[in-house]
Amino acid sequence: MKILDVIRQSADLLGLDTERDLLSEAEESDETSLLENAKIAQLFNLLKFSIQELCANHLFYYVYQDFTTSNKKFSLTTLTNYLKTDAVYRGENKVKFRIFNRHLLLNEDGNYTIKYASYPSINSMFDDVDFVTSISIDVMVYGLCAYYCLANGMFEDFDSYYDKYISKANALKEMKIFDLPTRSWQ
């Protein structure tokens, strides 16, 4: 499934028939012209926001990254879509760390692995949603619908969609936390 499918399902729920039809007939080469439609562009940007919010507050999306320290510190700004540090490992063992001024501070230099919460990068409406294969598409659809309603002053509709979004996200949160494979960084 593609990001475009989530946006199309949301447009359908929101009664945005013109946008739903445009998205139904779209091919990857049409993305630039699709994003010229103000409502489609807004839906795409709000979906990116809602997925970031979902990963930051409800369903943590963990990434493992190898790194080597220099001067007993590592810059957290080099990590992709960094939200927070969960743990640091040296080999199989957890090590103590401190965070100061956007740097991870350790007791000695060496090779480490950091486990950190992140959110997926979404660059195209034609990206696969494989990064959330364990997340029901409904969670993303309801999140997008909620934030669309909020952005457009539809507060009663926002409440309804947001309640569904949060209840489905919390149900998934009880089931699973997501981990991604280790990436190297030197």
C-alpha positions, -999 to 999 in steps of 0.1 A, spaced: 0 0 0 12 35 -8 9 68 11 -14 79 -17 -39 52 -7 -40 65 28 -47 100 15 -73 87 -9 -92 68 18 -91 100 40 -103 121 12 -132 97 7 -141 98 44 -139 136 44 -162 139 14 -135 154 -8 -148 137 -39 -128 157 -65 -95 149 -47 -104 113 -41 -111 109 -79 -78 126 -88 -59 103 -64 -77 72 -77 -65 78 -112 -30 90 -103 3 75 -115 37 83 -101 45 107 -129 14 128 -118 27 136 -83 39 172 -91 5 181 -106 -13 164 -77 5 185 -52 -6 216 -70 -41 209 -57 -41 228 -24 -63 202 -6 -41 172 -17 -10 191 -7 -25 199 27 -36 162 31 -1 150 23 16 174 47 -9 167 75 -3 129 70 34 135 75 26 155 106 2 129 120 27 100 115 54 120 133 29 127 161 19 90 162 56 79 164 65 105 190 37 101 214 19 68 209 37 41 189 75 44 193 94 37 161 128 25 173 160 26 152 194 10 160 224 28 148 261 19 152 285 48 159 320 55 171 327 82 197 353 109 195 362 127 227 337 105 245 307 121 227 285 116 197 263 143 181 226 134 181 221 158 152 236 132 128 207 108 135 178 107 110 146 121 124 158 117 160 132 121 188 147 106 219 174 81 231 161 48 246 194 30 253 231 28 243 249 -5 240 286 -15 239 284 -50 224 256 -67 242 258 -46 273 238 -14 281 260 15 291 253 46 311 251 79 291 241 115 295 227 139 270 240 175 270 237 201 243 224 176 217 254 153 223 255 118 238 282 118 265 298 85 274 326 74 298 350 63 271 356 63 234 347 32 214 321 15 192 285 17 204 250 11 192 222 36 200 185 27 202 165 58 195 129 68 188 125 82 153 98 87 128 98 76 92 108 99 63 80 104 38 92 120 6 66 110 -19 29 101 -20 40 70 -38 62 58 -9 52 24 5 38 23 40 59 -8 47 75 11 77 42 7 94 31 -27 83 21 -36 119 0 -4 122 -35 -6 109 -41 18 80 -72 30 99 -49 46 125 -32 67 98 -65 75 80 -82 86 112 -52 106 123 -51 124 89 -89 131 90 -86 145 125 -58 169 117 -75 179 84 -106 188 104 -86 207 130 -67 227 104 -100 236 86 -120 246 117 -142 215 117 -140 210 155 -168 186 161 -156 163 133 -121 167 147 -132 153 181 -149 123 165 -119 114 142 -94 121 170 -111 99 194 -111 70 169 -74 77 161 -63 77 197 -83 46 207 -69 26 177 -33 39 184 -35 30 221 -48 -5 212 -18 -10 190 5 5 216 -5 -22 240 4 -49 214 38 -38 200 67 -15 198 85 -12 165 122 -18 160 142 -13 129 175 -29 119 209 -15 129 225 12 106 261 21 106 275 55 113 312 65 116 
